[in-house]
Amino acid sequence: MNNIEQEKIGAFIAQHSIIRYVTLTTHVFWFFPVVIGVLFYFPLFLTPVIVGETNYADPIGRVVVIALLIAGIILRLLLVKLDEREPGKSMYLTELLTNMYVAFAALLMWFKFTELMYGLRDSLIQISILIVTTLMSLACTHYIVRDWIKKGKFIDYEGKIGKKIAHSTTGRGLIVYIVIAAILRSIASLNFVVIVAAGIVLYGPNMAMLYYLKLRYAKKYGLEEYLPDRPLLSEYTGEE
């Protein structure tokens, strides 16, 4: 590998939009299972029948939520410990796993809502289509990344859109989202929730693919020095 190729691959590895420390981001691994469990599988520890024989607190859902919670707590401890030795690797692994974790949680929500609306058979058919579509989009993401690296597009790439999305999830951004959610709450239907959940299921794995490729190329080509030492400046790092 010559210097030009190293610069192109290194630029891809170094580019990111992370604005939180691992110790903060990894709280998502226990927080999401708790939220999903309270909303869908342990609603006030009661089990009201919603539609016909369909019950929110089904046994399989409870087992999955508890398993996610236990795995999430263990995963957080491992990532925080890794952050002390290899911060760059820990940051990228955290982003990879966070996106997959959130996508899986959204998939659980999506499955529950579609089951309520269309029944188990149609829900399984739709989930199969969604999974196939996600796999196709992952293949496209892999191809695009390789093409961009070859053309050197990551060199001096600022990633403004990614940074804006990342910074929009800061405290001020969350206030805006809460206001928007309050407005949509009165007009949103189950179909709206399904669309949002499906979008997350498609988006999450593709973001995870990006960070997987960064880690893979860093190890494959011996370019670990391009891994970041810390997140971007933000209110979460104490600097803006």
Rosetta blueprint (number, residue, H / E / L):
1 M L
2 N L
3 N H
4 I H
5 E H
6 Q H
7 E H
8 K H
9 I H
10 G H
11 A H
12 F H
13 I H
14 A H
15 Q L
16 H L
17 S L
18 I L
19 I L
20 R L
21 Y L
22 V H
23 T H
24 L H
25 T H
26 T L
27 H L
28 V H
29 F H
30 W H
31 F H
32 F H
33 P H
34 V H
35 V H
36 I H
37 G H
38 V H
39 L H
40 F H
41 Y H
42 F L
43 P H
44 L H
45 F H
46 L L
47 T L
48 P L
49 V E
50 I E
51 V E
52 G L
53 E L
54 T E
55 N E
56 Y L
57 A L
58 D L
59 P H
60 I H
61 G H
62 R H
63 V H
64 V H
65 V H
66 I H
67 A H
68 L H
69 L H
70 I H
71 A H
72 G H
73 I H
74 I H
75 L H
76 R H
77 L H
78 L H
79 L H
80 V H
81 K H
82 L H
83 D H
84 E H
85 R H
86 E L
87 P H
88 G H
89 K H
90 S H
91 M H
92 Y H
93 L H
94 T H
95 E H
96 L H
97 L H
98 T H
99 N H
100 M H
101 Y H
102 V H
103 A H
104 F H
105 A H
106 A H
107 L H
108 L H
109 M H
110 W H
111 F H
112 K H
113 F H
114 T H
115 E H
116 L H
117 M H
118 Y H
119 G L
120 L H
121 R H
122 D H
123 S H
124 L H
125 I H
126 Q H
127 I H
128 S H
129 I H
130 L H
131 I H
132 V H
133 T H
134 T H
135 L H
136 M H
137 S H
138 L H
139 A H
140 C H
141 T H
142 H H
143 Y H
144 I H
145 V H
146 R H
147 D H
148 W H
149 I H
150 K H
151 K H
152 G L
153 K L
154 F L
155 I L
156 D L
157 Y L
158 E L
159 G L
160 K H
161 I H
162 G H
163 K H
164 K H
165 I H
166 A H
167 H H
168 S L
169 T L
170 T L
171 G H
172 R H
173 G H
174 L H
175 I H
176 V H
177 Y H
178 I H
179 V H
180 I H
181 A H
182 A H
183 I H
184 L H
185 R H
186 S L
187 I L
188 A L
189 S L
190 L H
191 N H
192 F H
193 V H
194 V H
195 I H
196 V H
197 A H
198 A H
199 G H
200 I H
201 V H
202 L H
203 Y H
204 G H
205 P H
206 N H
207 M H
208 A H
209 M H
210 L H
211 Y H
212 Y H
213 L H
214 K H
215 L H
216 R H
217 Y H
218 A H
219 K H
220 K H
221 Y L
222 G L
223 L L
224 E H
225 E H
226 Y H
227 L L
228 P L
229 D L
230 R L
231 P L
232 L L
233 L L
234 S E
235 E L
236 Y L
237 T L
238 G L
239 E E
240 E L
